[in-house]
Amino acid sequence: MNCTFRIARPGEGDVAVTLEIFQDEDGSMICGLRQLEGRITLGPKAMRAAMLTELAKIEDIARQAGCTEMRHAGEDRAWCLPGYEPMDGLRNGRRKRL
């Protein structure tokens, strides 16, 4: 199941986020960040702080949906994913138990 929503940050920009929720081979529910599209115009430190704030909200959505893990892949976002560990099999794959 895919879910798309918009994160709006007044004066900074907005981003459309698409999450994919699926069942893993072991039966656990996984929430994957499928796509980010948009623009937020901030400096590096402010961008990292904004990403951490918004990521915490996304992780809460995933928990409420019954997910036990978040996954990210594609663009290397390790710099803003504290608590996420490398994941083999996906380009720049990262995962975090919720």
ABEGO torsion letter per residue (X at the ends): XBBBBBBBBBGAEBBBBBBBBBBBAAGBBBBBBABBBEBBBBBAAAAAAAAAAAAAAAAAAAAAAGBABBBBBEBBAAAABBGBBBBBGBBGBBBBBX
